[in-house]
Amino acid sequence: MHNTQLRQMAHAELGVILNAIPQPIIIKDEHSRIRLLNDAACALLGKSREDLIGRTDREFLPAAEADRIRELDEQVLRTGEELSFEEDIALADGTVRNLVIQKRLAVSAREGSTDRLIVATISDVTASRRAERELRASEDHYRSLVELHPQVPWIANPSGEVLEVGPRWKEITGIEAADALGTGWVKAMHPDDLECVWRQWTQSIATGRPLDAEFRLATAEGYYRWYRNRAAARTADDGTIFLWYGIVENVDDCRRALAALTESEARFKAIADDAPVMIWVTDESGANTYNSRLWLETTGQTAEQAQGFGWADAIHPEDRQGVEAGFHAAFRLRQRSRVEYRLRRADGGCAWVIDVGQPRFASDGRFLGYVGVVLDITERRNAEDERFRAQKQIYHMVRYDALTGLPNRQFLREAFDHLLDPTARAKTVVLRLDLDGLKAVNDAYGRSIGDLLLRRVAERLRKCLKKSDILARLGGDEFVVVRTGMRHDVEATKLAQEIIEAIGTAYDLEGTHADIGVNVGLALFPKDGQSLDQLIKAADIALYQAKASGRGTCKRIEPGMDAHLKARQEMKVSLRHALKNRALELHYQPLINLHTGRITSCEALVRWKHPEKGPVSPAEFIPIAEETGLIGPLGEWILRQACTEAAKWPSQVSVAVNLSPLQFRNRRLASVIRDILSETGLEASRLQLEITESVFLNDSASNLLILQQIRQLGAKIAMDDFGTGYSSLSYLRSFRFDKIKVDRSFIADLPTGRESLAIIRAVAGIGRTLGITTTVEGVETQTQLDAINAEGFDEAQGYLFARPVPASQILEIVQSSRE
């Protein structure tokens, strides 16, 4: 046969032999090209032999992995030494296997040339590694029941001389197995361990008891590892020992892990003892094994007293049962526990704490116990209690009139919808009351007598009404009465007459005699309106006619009574014309910083001088603008004009502009504000936008989004007329206001009005707690200023400081305040 044929036959035979080997074998040349591989290697790589022969690792593996393999190949080629290493490899079927890979250099000489080849053999040790892990995990509890996986087996004669040592002895120690026979094994042992091990071995030989010893062996690399040597005697029927069988296994990782665990526990306790919170740890039974120093110092318990379940003795007796029940419920389910309770202090007092426990699990899923932290929240609980009291005050404040204690418009609005039943045959009447002569009493005897008169009026009204009636004060001298369940219209008229007679009787006000009257406007549901606003509006029209007829008159809404509305229509036309022809102007009223005495901002107030009627109050034409849809262009004009003027002021002075709730119907409101700021050059932080609580009454989610968009521009948001009708603490939670402006009605009777003083005190407290600037409107006297200063308000605005002035004068006033 020719040499070529012989080589082909040899190559074919080699392939058959390689394929018969169950371990994967890969042979590559000096350029990392695959020359030959068996079927097991193809299965491992998940590719056919045709797809692999002649290709390098880079052609079917990720670049980083291929480069790493190439470095190992070059190391074998360069040193000629065998490489052996273990890796976790993801196979083509998606499983992960533990593989031991050995690489050797092979030199092939043929026809005068020499090929240097890399031979890689791969052994699957997944099963043995899994057995080792399972063995280590359960060894402490089931050591006598688990079959040990031998690493280095050995045999000794009855006198203790080693007869045979497994071949891995050399891999571990670098010493030939033959040199370990007899007592040669002692050469690899650490000198510090030899005496103890020799004594144990001698005792086992003498008694026949099994050997179990741990010691350090020198490795081929020149350092020491921990090993465990176990041996048992093989005996004859008569008990005579004829051989000793033993194994040496590597426990270095276990010893290092134990040392690391000991160090970790010590480090944990050192950190926990210095932590600003109390820390505790339990075992798997739920019993405490550790309580940090702060727990012991806080409760006065010793570490021994807190051990087990003794920690519960430190809980307030009223809370203990609930705390234990909560923890045990979480413990049964292995879930996170969270309880809040009072902890008894060492000084005899109590601390409110939050106790949070987290279950701990080993890597194998075994439950280890709980670790928890206890946080002292006494100060927070005290602050919450104070905040709750303030919330109750403000809840009452925003739904009840401070002067008379009667419900206000907000209460009436919330209660009214529950009263109406369109299907009921009974009728509901709304009476609008307007006092006649209150202003004269105020002018003649002062505001305090006028307030006393209003309280007496409220008392008389209550006596006229049933418990089921609603009596509300809308402000000033305006009251509303709602009665349901009437069968005849005459009952409403009779009620009105009783009210007129009761109010019209003379008053003795601490020695001062006063005589006032009342007019009543009357509207019936459902004939005169379907909603509260419609009924009040109808009753207002009737009241207007009643007032025109003189004191003590009651009128019911009738067709034609709305003639005055025609005048309002004319006002709408005039307002539209004024806006189009720029017949409006802005005045500015300063706001004073009570800490520095300087002007911090100026509120823009629109003014209109009608060509025929003269000056028209904003209270008259702003509602008309809202009703006609002019509030959008009017508000935009005010905003642009105010920003233009403010850009000329000193940089520390801001401008405040009121936004109508109806302006929020424009979903591009934030974009409009952004464009105006860009156009006028005013910094966004110098613009304060004032809104009333009514912004949140309708479409509150969309309006809140617009407010957030405005806030993102950098502008400030203030709540105006706080507490006058719709305010609620929920608004302060849903949006972080920069400023709260308290309505002038709450300081009118300061400093003598106890109710007003309590209200402004609560508002000031809320401002401090939430970090919100607090401002008071309508300051007209020094005594009012002293009162709000005493409560810690930040700003004030009113005639005591300055009246609204045209833009041409405001710069001079600002400069004067700085000087």
Salt bridges, closest charged atoms under 4 A:
ASP29 OD2 - ARG33 NE 3.32
ASP29 OD2 - ARG35 NE 3.77
GLU30 OE2 - ARG116 NE 3.22
ASP39 OD1 - ARG49 NH2 2.65
ASP57 OD2 - LYS28 NZ 2.99
GLU59 OE1 - ARG55 NE 3.45
GLU65 OE2 - ARG68 NH2 2.73
ASP67 OD1 - ARG58 NH2 3.00
ASP73 OD2 - LYS28 NZ 2.70
ASP73 OD1 - LYS103 NZ 2.62
GLU74 OE2 - ARG70 NE 3.06
GLU82 OE1 - ARG104 NE 3.13
GLU86 OE1 - ARG129 NH2 2.54
GLU87 OE2 - ARG68 NH1 2.50
GLU111 OE2 - ARG7 NH1 3.05
ASP115 OD2 - ARG35 NH1 3.56
ASP115 OD2 - ARG110 NH2 3.48
ASP124 OD2 - ARG97 NE 3.02
GLU132 OE2 - ARG129 NH1 3.19
GLU139 OE2 - ARG228 NH1 2.51
GLU171 OE1 - ARG168 NE 3.31
GLU176 OE2 - LYS170 NZ 2.62
ASP192 OD2 - HIS190 ND1 3.82
ASP193 OD1 - ARG216 NH2 2.93
ASP212 OD2 - ARG228 NH2 2.75
GLU214 OE1 - ARG255 NH1 2.64
GLU249 OE2 - ARG230 NH2 2.29
ASP252 OD2 - ARG225 NH1 3.53
ASP252 OD2 - ARG256 NE 2.47
GLU263 OE2 - ARG267 NH1 3.33
ASP274 OD1 - ARG293 NH1 3.27
ASP313 OD1 - ARG320 NH1 2.83
GLU318 OE1 - ARG342 NH2 2.98
ASP319 OD2 - ARG342 NE 2.90
GLU324 OE2 - ARG320 NE 3.14
GLU340 OE2 - ARG381 NH1 2.52
ASP376 OD2 - ARG345 NH2 3.01
GLU384 OE2 - ARG380 NE 3.31
GLU386 OE1 - ARG389 NH2 2.74
ASP401 OD2 - ARG473 NH1 2.93
GLU414 OE2 - ARG399 NH2 2.96
ASP434 OD2 - LYS547 NZ 3.56
ASP436 OD2 - ARG551 NE 3.26
ASP443 OD2 - LYS439 NZ 2.97
ASP451 OD1 - ARG447 NE 3.75
ASP469 OD2 - ARG483 NH2 2.73
GLU478 OE1 - ARG432 NH2 3.56
ASP489 OD1 - LYS427 NZ 2.56
ASP489 OD2 - ARG556 NH1 3.22
GLU491 OE2 - LYS466 NZ 3.76
GLU491 OE2 - ARG483 NH1 3.72
ASP515 OD2 - ARG551 NH1 3.67
ASP528 OD2 - ARG556 NE 3.67
ASP533 OD1 - ARG413 NH2 3.45
ASP540 OD1 - ARG432 NE 2.66
GLU585 OE2 - HIS587 NE2 3.55
GLU603 OE1 - LYS741 NZ 3.21
GLU627 OE1 - ARG568 NH2 3.12
GLU627 OE2 - LYS572 NZ 2.64
GLU636 OE2 - ARG640 NH2 3.58
ASP675 OD1 - ARG674 NE 3.60
GLU679 OE2 - ARG640 NE 3.13
GLU690 OE2 - LYS741 NZ 2.91
ASP699 OD2 - ARG667 NH2 2.17
ASP738 OD2 - ARG711 NH2 3.13
GLU777 OE2 - LYS741 NZ 3.38
GLU791 OE1 - ARG761 NE 3.11
ASP794 OD1 - HIS595 NE2 3.13
GLU795 OE1 - LYS739 NZ 2.84
